[in-house]
Structures are given as structure tokens and as C-alpha cells.
Amino acid sequence: MPRCTGVEVKIQVLSPSLPRIVKVASVPIAWIAATGAASAKQVGEALDDMSEVQQSDPGGYTLMVISICLLFFLASALIGVTTWFMVKGKRKAK
């Protein structure tokens, strides 16, 4: 790949050696895999389970919610910082 001045953006969805049918079929397969786990239970059943946990162990439920929020913040921060460094680009040493 030729060197570019400034920010270098590389976009590669899948390996170029894969056949076109694999590239086309990967989108619906990924959608099915992503939505399969979400449709395992009805929303009401999942909320009933969480309310039972909250009533039986309020301290553990609070700790779980705080831990999930911290993990979400950490993951978002890592994605944001990585994206910022990629957009910022490498500075040449003088």
C-alpha cells in the first residue's frame, strides 16, 4: 500500500482472498448471531428476573449495576481513546 501523508485510513471488511458470496453472506449471519441472544427471552420475563434479584439481594444488585456501569465506561473510554489516536495519526520524530 502506498504511503500517504497525514492520516492513513485503512478500510478492510474481510480478507480480499475470500469469495464474494462469503462477504455478502457475512452481514445477515452476523445480524442473526447478534439478535439471537437478545430474543432468547421476552422482555417482561427478563425484567421479572431482575426485579426478583433486586428484592432478594438489594446490595448485590446495586453492586452488579455499578460494576456493569464501570465496565461500560471503561470499554467506551478505551474505544474512544483508540479512535482518537487513530484519527490523530502518528507524528513524525524530528
N, CA, C and O atoms as CSV, one atom per row, in Angstrom:
chain,resi,resn,atom,element,x,y,z
A,1,MET,N,N,0.851,-1.179,0.000
A,1,MET,CA,C,0.000,0.000,0.000
A,1,MET,C,C,0.891,1.234,0.000
A,1,MET,O,O,1.821,1.310,0.803
A,2,PRO,N,N,0.640,2.194,-0.866
A,2,PRO,CA,C,1.474,3.393,-0.907
A,2,PRO,C,C,1.309,4.214,0.372
A,2,PRO,O,O,0.228,4.258,0.960
A,3,ARG,N,N,2.376,4.851,0.784
A,3,ARG,CA,C,2.361,5.679,1.987
A,3,ARG,C,C,1.647,6.995,1.696
A,3,ARG,O,O,1.846,7.608,0.648
A,4,CYS,N,N,0.817,7.413,2.640
A,4,CYS,CA,C,0.081,8.658,2.498
A,4,CYS,C,C,0.595,9.653,3.519
A,4,CYS,O,O,1.033,9.267,4.603
A,5,THR,N,N,0.544,10.912,3.184
A,5,THR,CA,C,0.888,11.920,4.169
A,5,THR,C,C,-0.365,12.258,4.953
A,5,THR,O,O,-1.459,12.279,4.389
A,6,GLY,N,N,-0.224,12.520,6.233
A,6,GLY,CA,C,-1.387,12.811,7.062
A,6,GLY,C,C,-1.964,11.536,7.650
A,6,GLY,O,O,-1.249,10.572,7.923
A,7,VAL,N,N,-3.246,11.558,7.834
A,7,VAL,CA,C,-3.920,10.420,8.457
A,7,VAL,C,C,-4.101,9.320,7.428
A,7,VAL,O,O,-4.573,9.550,6.315
A,8,GLU,N,N,-3.716,8.130,7.827
A,8,GLU,CA,C,-3.824,6.994,6.923
A,8,GLU,C,C,-4.986,6.126,7.379
A,8,GLU,O,O,-4.976,5.611,8.497
A,9,VAL,N,N,-5.978,5.963,6.531
A,9,VAL,CA,C,-7.172,5.208,6.882
A,9,VAL,C,C,-7.162,3.913,6.086
A,9,VAL,O,O,-7.058,3.912,4.860
A,10,LYS,N,N,-7.274,2.810,6.819
A,10,LYS,CA,C,-7.315,1.509,6.163
A,10,LYS,C,C,-8.687,0.898,6.409
A,10,LYS,O,O,-9.084,0.685,7.554
A,11,ILE,N,N,-9.402,0.620,5.341
A,11,ILE,CA,C,-10.724,0.013,5.449
A,11,ILE,C,C,-10.652,-1.345,4.769
A,11,ILE,O,O,-10.443,-1.454,3.561
A,12,GLN,N,N,-10.834,-2.377,5.591
A,12,GLN,CA,C,-10.837,-3.724,5.041
A,12,GLN,C,C,-11.879,-4.518,5.808
A,12,GLN,O,O,-11.666,-4.858,6.972
A,13,VAL,N,N,-12.996,-4.816,5.174
A,13,VAL,CA,C,-14.086,-5.518,5.841
A,13,VAL,C,C,-13.692,-6.956,6.103
A,13,VAL,O,O,-13.733,-7.410,7.246
A,14,LEU,N,N,-13.319,-7.664,5.086
A,14,LEU,CA,C,-12.880,-9.043,5.192
A,14,LEU,C,C,-11.637,-9.229,4.349
A,14,LEU,O,O,-11.248,-8.347,3.582
A,15,SER,N,N,-11.024,-10.375,4.498
A,15,SER,CA,C,-9.835,-10.680,3.718
A,15,SER,C,C,-10.159,-10.631,2.231
A,15,SER,O,O,-11.194,-11.151,1.815
A,16,PRO,N,N,-9.303,-10.020,1.425
A,16,PRO,CA,C,-9.597,-9.927,-0.008
A,16,PRO,C,C,-9.591,-11.288,-0.700
A,16,PRO,O,O,-10.104,-11.416,-1.812
A,17,SER,N,N,-9.018,-12.301,-0.060
A,17,SER,CA,C,-8.954,-13.605,-0.712
A,17,SER,C,C,-10.257,-14.396,-0.573
A,17,SER,O,O,-10.424,-15.416,-1.241
A,18,LEU,N,N,-11.185,-13.944,0.285
A,18,LEU,CA,C,-12.448,-14.650,0.441
A,18,LEU,C,C,-13.347,-14.396,-0.761
A,18,LEU,O,O,-13.322,-13.310,-1.340
A,19,PRO,N,N,-14.146,-15.400,-1.139
A,19,PRO,CA,C,-15.060,-15.189,-2.270
A,19,PRO,C,C,-16.145,-14.165,-1.934
A,19,PRO,O,O,-16.427,-13.901,-0.765
A,20,ARG,N,N,-16.737,-13.604,-2.963
A,20,ARG,CA,C,-17.741,-12.557,-2.788
A,20,ARG,C,C,-18.960,-13.062,-2.023
A,20,ARG,O,O,-19.545,-12.304,-1.249
A,21,ILE,N,N,-19.360,-14.319,-2.216
A,21,ILE,CA,C,-20.545,-14.842,-1.545
A,21,ILE,C,C,-20.336,-14.868,-0.029
A,21,ILE,O,O,-21.287,-14.666,0.726
A,22,VAL,N,N,-19.123,-15.110,0.417
A,22,VAL,CA,C,-18.838,-15.112,1.854
A,22,VAL,C,C,-18.968,-13.702,2.415
A,22,VAL,O,O,-19.498,-13.511,3.509
A,23,LYS,N,N,-18.487,-12.723,1.671
A,23,LYS,CA,C,-18.600,-11.333,2.115
A,23,LYS,C,C,-20.057,-10.893,2.187
A,23,LYS,O,O,-20.454,-10.208,3.129
A,24,VAL,N,N,-20.859,-11.286,1.191
A,24,VAL,CA,C,-22.268,-10.904,1.164
A,24,VAL,C,C,-23.036,-11.632,2.263
A,24,VAL,O,O,-23.901,-11.038,2.907
A,25,ALA,N,N,-22.736,-12.895,2.482
A,25,ALA,CA,C,-23.465,-13.694,3.476
A,25,ALA,C,C,-23.064,-13.351,4.901
A,25,ALA,O,O,-23.798,-13.679,5.833
A,26,SER,N,N,-21.927,-12.702,5.100
A,26,SER,CA,C,-21.468,-12.432,6.462
A,26,SER,C,C,-22.352,-11.418,7.188
A,26,SER,O,O,-22.473,-11.483,8.411
A,27,VAL,N,N,-22.965,-10.494,6.473
A,27,VAL,CA,C,-23.805,-9.483,7.118
A,27,VAL,C,C,-25.062,-10.094,7.731
A,27,VAL,O,O,-25.325,-9.847,8.908
A,28,PRO,N,N,-25.860,-10.886,6.989
A,28,PRO,CA,C,-27.033,-11.471,7.640
A,28,PRO,C,C,-26.673,-12.480,8.727
A,28,PRO,O,O,-27.390,-12.598,9.722
A,29,ILE,N,N,-25.581,-13.203,8.551
A,29,ILE,CA,C,-25.165,-14.151,9.583
A,29,ILE,C,C,-24.790,-13.413,10.859
A,29,ILE,O,O,-25.146,-13.851,11.953
A,30,ALA,N,N,-24.085,-12.315,10.737
A,30,ALA,CA,C,-23.722,-11.516,11.914
A,30,ALA,C,C,-24.963,-10.928,12.573
A,30,ALA,O,O,-25.038,-10.868,13.800
A,31,TRP,N,N,-25.937,-10.494,11.778
A,31,TRP,CA,C,-27.181,-9.948,12.343
A,31,TRP,C,C,-27.944,-11.017,13.108
A,31,TRP,O,O,-28.448,-10.755,14.200
A,32,ILE,N,N,-28.035,-12.220,12.548
A,32,ILE,CA,C,-28.733,-13.318,13.226
A,32,ILE,C,C,-28.019,-13.679,14.520
A,32,ILE,O,O,-28.669,-13.908,15.540
A,33,ALA,N,N,-26.705,-13.733,14.494
A,33,ALA,CA,C,-25.947,-14.068,15.696
A,33,ALA,C,C,-26.106,-12.995,16.774
A,33,ALA,O,O,-26.173,-13.310,17.962
A,34,ALA,N,N,-26.165,-11.741,16.360
A,34,ALA,CA,C,-26.282,-10.652,17.335
A,34,ALA,C,C,-27.671,-10.573,17.941
A,34,ALA,O,O,-27.810,-10.263,19.125
A,35,THR,N,N,-28.696,-10.845,17.155
A,35,THR,CA,C,-30.059,-10.739,17.666
A,35,THR,C,C,-30.570,-12.033,18.275
A,35,THR,O,O,-31.602,-12.026,18.945
A,36,GLY,N,N,-29.883,-13.130,18.062
A,36,GLY,CA,C,-30.325,-14.407,18.611
A,36,GLY,C,C,-30.336,-14.420,20.125
A,36,GLY,O,O,-31.296,-14.894,20.734
A,37,ALA,N,N,-29.298,-13.914,20.733
A,37,ALA,CA,C,-29.235,-13.888,22.199
A,37,ALA,C,C,-30.241,-12.908,22.780
A,37,ALA,O,O,-30.787,-13.151,23.856
A,38,ALA,N,N,-30.493,-11.820,22.095
A,38,ALA,CA,C,-31.441,-10.824,22.607
A,38,ALA,C,C,-32.869,-11.325,22.572
A,38,ALA,O,O,-33.692,-10.885,23.374
A,39,SER,N,N,-33.181,-12.226,21.670
A,39,SER,CA,C,-34.546,-12.728,21.568
A,39,SER,C,C,-34.752,-14.035,22.326
A,39,SER,O,O,-35.753,-14.717,22.105
A,40,ALA,N,N,-33.831,-14.400,23.212
A,40,ALA,CA,C,-33.943,-15.652,23.950
A,40,ALA,C,C,-35.118,-15.623,24.931
A,40,ALA,O,O,-35.774,-16.646,25.130
A,41,LYS,N,N,-35.388,-14.488,25.535
A,41,LYS,CA,C,-36.494,-14.333,26.481
A,41,LYS,C,C,-37.324,-13.129,26.088
A,41,LYS,O,O,-36.855,-12.223,25.398
A,42,GLN,N,N,-38.554,-13.138,26.535
A,42,GLN,CA,C,-39.379,-11.950,26.369
A,42,GLN,C,C,-38.870,-10.873,27.325
A,42,GLN,O,O,-38.266,-11.186,28.351
A,43,VAL,N,N,-39.107,-9.632,26.996
A,43,VAL,CA,C,-38.609,-8.527,27.811
A,43,VAL,C,C,-39.203,-8.576,29.213
A,43,VAL,O,O,-38.494,-8.337,30.190
A,44,GLY,N,N,-40.478,-8.877,29.323
A,44,GLY,CA,C,-41.133,-8.952,30.631
A,44,GLY,C,C,-40.532,-10.015,31.530
A,44,GLY,O,O,-40.381,-9.801,32.732
A,45,GLU,N,N,-40.183,-11.179,30.948
A,45,GLU,CA,C,-39.565,-12.244,31.731
A,45,GLU,C,C,-38.196,-11.826,32.246
A,45,GLU,O,O,-37.854,-12.087,33.399
A,46,ALA,N,N,-37.423,-11.185,31.398
A,46,ALA,CA,C,-36.094,-10.745,31.812
A,46,ALA,C,C,-36.200,-9.690,32.917
A,46,ALA,O,O,-35.416,-9.715,33.865
A,47,LEU,N,N,-37.158,-8.765,32.808
A,47,LEU,CA,C,-37.327,-7.742,33.839
A,47,LEU,C,C,-37.843,-8.350,35.138
A,47,LEU,O,O,-37.474,-7.890,36.219
A,48,ASP,N,N,-38.699,-9.389,35.052
A,48,ASP,CA,C,-39.158,-10.072,36.265
A,48,ASP,C,C,-37.996,-10.735,36.991
A,48,ASP,O,O,-37.917,-10.679,38.219
A,49,ASP,N,N,-37.099,-11.357,36.244
A,49,ASP,CA,C,-35.922,-11.974,36.861
A,49,ASP,C,C,-35.071,-10.934,37.584
A,49,ASP,O,O,-34.599,-11.173,38.696
A,50,MET,N,N,-34.880,-9.787,36.952
A,50,MET,CA,C,-34.048,-8.747,37.567
A,50,MET,C,C,-34.734,-8.156,38.798
A,50,MET,O,O,-34.058,-7.819,39.770
A,51,SER,N,N,-36.052,-8.025,38.778
A,51,SER,CA,C,-36.746,-7.486,39.957
A,51,SER,C,C,-36.696,-8.483,41.113
A,51,SER,O,O,-36.622,-8.072,42.271
A,52,GLU,N,N,-36.734,-9.796,40.819
A,52,GLU,CA,C,-36.579,-10.795,41.867
A,52,GLU,C,C,-35.204,-10.726,42.503
A,52,GLU,O,O,-35.072,-10.833,43.723
A,53,VAL,N,N,-34.179,-10.547,41.681
A,53,VAL,CA,C,-32.814,-10.421,42.199
A,53,VAL,C,C,-32.691,-9.160,43.044
A,53,VAL,O,O,-32.052,-9.180,44.096
A,54,GLN,N,N,-33.291,-8.074,42.598
A,54,GLN,CA,C,-33.230,-6.814,43.339
A,54,GLN,C,C,-33.916,-6.936,44.695
A,54,GLN,O,O,-33.441,-6.371,45.680
A,55,GLN,N,N,-35.020,-7.661,44.758
A,55,GLN,CA,C,-35.742,-7.810,46.020
A,55,GLN,C,C,-35.036,-8.780,46.958
A,55,GLN,O,O,-35.036,-8.570,48.171
A,56,SER,N,N,-34.437,-9.833,46.421
A,56,SER,CA,C,-33.811,-10.831,47.288
A,56,SER,C,C,-32.449,-10.384,47.811
A,56,SER,O,O,-32.077,-10.741,48.929
A,57,ASP,N,N,-31.698,-9.610,47.028
A,57,ASP,CA,C,-30.362,-9.162,47.451
A,57,ASP,C,C,-30.114,-7.748,46.919
A,57,ASP,O,O,-29.457,-7.572,45.893
A,58,PRO,N,N,-30.650,-6.733,47.631
A,58,PRO,CA,C,-30.517,-5.363,47.105
A,58,PRO,C,C,-29.068,-4.875,47.042
A,58,PRO,O,O,-28.707,-4.134,46.127
A,59,GLY,N,N,-28.239,-5.282,48.003
A,59,GLY,CA,C,-26.835,-4.845,47.980
A,59,GLY,C,C,-26.075,-5.444,46.814
A,59,GLY,O,O,-25.290,-4.757,46.160
A,60,GLY,N,N,-26.305,-6.729,46.548
A,60,GLY,CA,C,-25.654,-7.383,45.421
A,60,GLY,C,C,-26.123,-6.832,44.093
A,60,GLY,O,O,-25.339,-6.706,43.152
A,61,TYR,N,N,-27.411,-6.501,44.014
A,61,TYR,CA,C,-27.958,-5.921,42.781
A,61,TYR,C,C,-27.315,-4.562,42.515
A,61,TYR,O,O,-26.932,-4.258,41.385
A,62,THR,N,N,-27.200,-3.752,43.560
A,62,THR,CA,C,-26.574,-2.431,43.407
A,62,THR,C,C,-25.120,-2.573,42.974
A,62,THR,O,O,-24.652,-1.844,42.099
A,63,LEU,N,N,-24.408,-3.514,43.589
A,63,LEU,CA,C,-23.012,-3.753,43.212
A,63,LEU,C,C,-22.904,-4.224,41.765
A,63,LEU,O,O,-21.985,-3.829,41.049
A,64,MET,N,N,-23.838,-5.064,41.337
A,64,MET,CA,C,-23.842,-5.539,39.958
A,64,MET,C,C,-24.059,-4.382,38.987
A,64,MET,O,O,-23.359,-4.276,37.980
A,65,VAL,N,N,-25.023,-3.517,39.285
A,65,VAL,CA,C,-25.307,-2.381,38.402
A,65,VAL,C,C,-24.101,-1.441,38.336
A,65,VAL,O,O,-23.742,-0.967,37.258
A,66,ILE,N,N,-23.483,-1.174,39.474
A,66,ILE,CA,C,-22.297,-0.303,39.490
A,66,ILE,C,C,-21.160,-0.934,38.696
A,66,ILE,O,O,-20.472,-0.239,37.949
A,67,SER,N,N,-20.952,-2.249,38.847
A,67,SER,CA,C,-19.880,-2.930,38.120
A,67,SER,C,C,-20.123,-2.901,36.619
A,67,SER,O,O,-19.193,-2.679,35.843
A,68,ILE,N,N,-21.364,-3.122,36.207
A,68,ILE,CA,C,-21.682,-3.084,34.779
A,68,ILE,C,C,-21.461,-1.678,34.222
A,68,ILE,O,O,-20.948,-1.527,33.113
A,69,CYS,N,N,-21.842,-0.661,34.974
A,69,CYS,CA,C,-21.625,0.722,34.526
A,69,CYS,C,C,-20.138,1.037,34.406
A,69,CYS,O,O,-19.720,1.698,33.456
A,70,LEU,N,N,-19.340,0.570,35.361
A,70,LEU,CA,C,-17.893,0.795,35.286
A,70,LEU,C,C,-17.284,0.079,34.085
A,70,LEU,O,O,-16.433,0.640,33.394
A,71,LEU,N,N,-17.709,-1.146,33.835
A,71,LEU,CA,C,-17.207,-1.871,32.660
A,71,LEU,C,C,-17.596,-1.171,31.365
A,71,LEU,O,O,-16.792,-1.077,30.437
A,72,PHE,N,N,-18.836,-0.680,31.303
A,72,PHE,CA,C,-19.281,0.045,30.116
A,72,PHE,C,C,-18.456,1.314,29.918
A,72,PHE,O,O,-18.051,1.626,28.798
A,73,PHE,N,N,-18.206,2.047,31.009
A,73,PHE,CA,C,-17.405,3.270,30.913
A,73,PHE,C,C,-15.981,2.951,30.473
A,73,PHE,O,O,-15.418,3.653,29.633
A,74,LEU,N,N,-15.393,1.887,31.043
A,74,LEU,CA,C,-14.032,1.516,30.685
A,74,LEU,C,C,-13.938,1.123,29.213
A,74,LEU,O,O,-13.020,1.552,28.514
A,75,ALA,N,N,-14.880,0.313,28.741
A,75,ALA,CA,C,-14.868,-0.099,27.336
A,75,ALA,C,C,-15.062,1.100,26.412
A,75,ALA,O,O,-14.386,1.215,25.390
A,76,SER,N,N,-15.988,1.995,26.771
A,76,SER,CA,C,-16.225,3.188,25.947
A,76,SER,C,C,-14.999,4.088,25.921
A,76,SER,O,O,-14.658,4.649,24.879
A,77,ALA,N,N,-14.338,4.226,27.063
A,77,ALA,CA,C,-13.135,5.056,27.122
A,77,ALA,C,C,-12.019,4.462,26.266
A,77,ALA,O,O,-11.328,5.189,25.552
A,78,LEU,N,N,-11.841,3.144,26.336
A,78,LEU,CA,C,-10.805,2.515,25.514
A,78,LEU,C,C,-11.101,2.664,24.024
A,78,LEU,O,O,-10.194,2.935,23.238
A,79,ILE,N,N,-12.345,2.492,23.638
A,79,ILE,CA,C,-12.710,2.664,22.228
A,79,ILE,C,C,-12.502,4.118,21.809
A,79,ILE,O,O,-11.985,4.385,20.724
A,80,GLY,N,N,-12.904,5.057,22.668
A,80,GLY,CA,C,-12.747,6.474,22.343
A,80,GLY,C,C,-11.296,6.890,22.223
A,80,GLY,O,O,-10.929,7.605,21.291
A,81,VAL,N,N,-10.466,6.451,23.158
A,81,VAL,CA,C,-9.040,6.816,23.118
A,81,VAL,C,C,-8.366,6.183,21.909
A,81,VAL,O,O,-7.556,6.829,21.243
A,82,THR,N,N,-8.688,4.934,21.621
A,82,THR,CA,C,-8.102,4.279,20.452
A,82,THR,C,C,-8.510,4.993,19.166
A,82,THR,O,O,-7.681,5.201,18.280
A,83,THR,N,N,-9.767,5.364,19.063
A,83,THR,CA,C,-10.240,6.088,17.889
A,83,THR,C,C,-9.560,7.444,17.778
A,83,THR,O,O,-9.175,7.867,16.687
A,84,TRP,N,N,-9.414,8.121,18.908
A,84,TRP,CA,C,-8.763,9.436,18.902
A,84,TRP,C,C,-7.324,9.322,18.413
A,84,TRP,O,O,-6.879,10.136,17.604
A,85,PHE,N,N,-6.584,8.308,18.902
A,85,PHE,CA,C,-5.203,8.140,18.458
A,85,PHE,C,C,-5.120,7.749,16.987
A,85,PHE,O,O,-4.186,8.146,16.291
A,86,MET,N,N,-6.089,6.975,16.513
A,86,MET,CA,C,-6.073,6.604,15.096
A,86,MET,C,C,-6.356,7.811,14.208
A,86,MET,O,O,-5.729,7.974,13.162
A,87,VAL,N,N,-7.293,8.652,14.621
A,87,VAL,CA,C,-7.627,9.839,13.823
A,87,VAL,C,C,-6.505,10.864,13.899
A,87,VAL,O,O,-6.174,11.517,12.909
A,88,LYS,N,N,-5.929,10.994,15.080
A,88,LYS,CA,C,-4.847,11.960,15.281
A,88,LYS,C,C,-3.655,11.619,14.399
A,88,LYS,O,O,-2.997,12.524,13.885
A,89,GLY,N,N,-3.365,10.354,14.214
A,89,GLY,CA,C,-2.273,9.926,13.359
A,89,GLY,C,C,-0.929,9.964,14.095
A,89,GLY,O,O,-0.802,10.502,15.194
A,90,LYS,N,N,0.034,9.385,13.453
A,90,LYS,CA,C,1.370,9.337,14.027
A,90,LYS,C,C,2.097,10.635,13.712
A,90,LYS,O,O,2.020,11.164,12.603
A,91,ARG,N,N,2.791,11.123,14.700
A,91,ARG,CA,C,3.632,12.306,14.463
A,91,ARG,C,C,5.039,11.838,14.135
A,91,ARG,O,O,5.560,10.902,14.741
A,92,LYS,N,N,5.628,12.498,13.182
A,92,LYS,CA,C,6.996,12.117,12.788
A,92,LYS,C,C,7.984,12.668,13.786
A,92,LYS,O,O,7.882,13.812,14.229
A,93,ALA,N,N,8.953,11.821,14.136
A,93,ALA,CA,C,10.011,12.251,15.066
A,93,ALA,C,C,10.973,13.182,14.334
A,93,ALA,O,O,11.341,12.948,13.183
A,94,LYS,N,N,11.364,14.231,15.030
A,94,LYS,CA,C,12.277,15.204,14.391
A,94,LYS,C,C,13.667,15.014,14.901
A,94,LYS,O,O,14.579,15.731,14.489
